[in-house]
Amino acid sequence: MIRSLAVTTDFTVHHDVPLRQLDDPKFKWYWVDFHNPSEEEALELKDHFQFHPLAIEDCFYLLQRPKMDHYENVHFFVMHAMNAKTLDAEEVDMFLGSNFIVTFHQHDSREIEDAWCRLSEQENLRSEGHIYAAYLVLDNLVDQYFPSVYQLEDQLDEIENNVHSESIEVLMNDIFEIRSKLLKIRRTIVPMRDLLYRVINTDRIEQFRDHIVFFTDIHDHLLKLSEMIESNRDMTADMRDSYISLNSNRMNTIMKTLTVITTIFMPLTFIAGIYGMNFAHMPELEWHWGYYAILFIMFGIGLGMFAWFWKKGWFK
């Protein structure tokens, strides 16, 4: 689908203007949106707009890393939206010319839809020009990162407080899952942060100078998101290390207890083994009080060793 939004010199808006009529002098600037276009519609990128073949190729070979390329009269941006359910990156491409922007995306994009509706309804935004329209698209893309990061942060707080009294094994599974999601989000946010750094420091796009404060604000948001992700990843790492330490300590305690029990039973097993050999000439076997004496000796050895281990602090 191809749709267009054209703004006249008096800042009124016209929708679905044919591509061939967008160069009319009455239009101050325009925005053309390619949403999952057919092969015939996609040819307009080459036939009508005459964009560079490499830029057109990047639109169809997903998923490109966020970047900014400069061609003769057009600047090409690869940006990433985030799927709120899967946290996967979804590519959104944008061409920026002297008086137009062209967006290209294969998936539904509520970020672009929101920017489109705001420009259609608010004249004060249309008067800012096509650079501000590009800002709205970028700002909406970045703003949609926040809910996913906040949601993971809330889940970490629940795990830390253990409000549902889950076992530590269940909590660890949740932590590793959250850590995996944070890594997935980080792969989207960090390249976008680098892209915005290039945008606010480029000298190739003169129109950006009048709107640099807006793009700097987006870069600040991405810096905040990066810090939140790193902080949450550090928290999951601390929880993981605490679990490993606790598990190791518990295992050491179990091994120490088993060692103490085994050590106590070693002399008792030795004594029982000797008198269980049933040789004919064993004087103690015919002693009337022999059985009780051996039991008393074994009990004394076991109790003595237990007291000695207790004094050493092995049971504390």
HELIX and SHEET records of a PDB file:
HELIX    1   1 LEU A   19  GLN A   21  5                                   3    
HELIX    2   2 GLU A   39  ALA A   42  1                                   4    
HELIX    3   3 GLU A   44  ASP A   47  1                                   4    
HELIX    4   4 PRO A   53  PHE A   60  1                                   8    
HELIX    5   5 ARG A  110  GLU A  121  1                                  12    
HELIX    6   6 GLU A  123  ARG A  126  1                                   4    
HELIX    7   7 HIS A  130  ASP A  143  1                                  14    
HELIX    8   8 TYR A  145  ASN A  161  1                                  17    
HELIX    9   9 ILE A  168  ASN A  201  1                                  34    
HELIX   10  10 GLU A  206  HIS A  211  5                                   6    
HELIX   11  11 ILE A  212  ILE A  274  1                                  63    
HELIX   12  12 PRO A  283  GLU A  286  5                                   4    
HELIX   13  13 GLY A  290  LYS A  312  1                                  23    
SHEET    1   A 7 VAL A  13  HIS A  15  0                                        
SHEET    2   A 7 ILE A   2  THR A   8 -1                                        
SHEET    3   A 7 PHE A  27  HIS A  35 -1                                        
SHEET    4   A 7 PHE A 100  HIS A 105  1                                        
SHEET    5   A 7 ALA A  89  LEU A  96 -1                                        
SHEET    6   A 7 HIS A  75  MET A  82 -1                                        
SHEET    7   A 7 LYS A  67  HIS A  70 -1                                        
END                                                                             
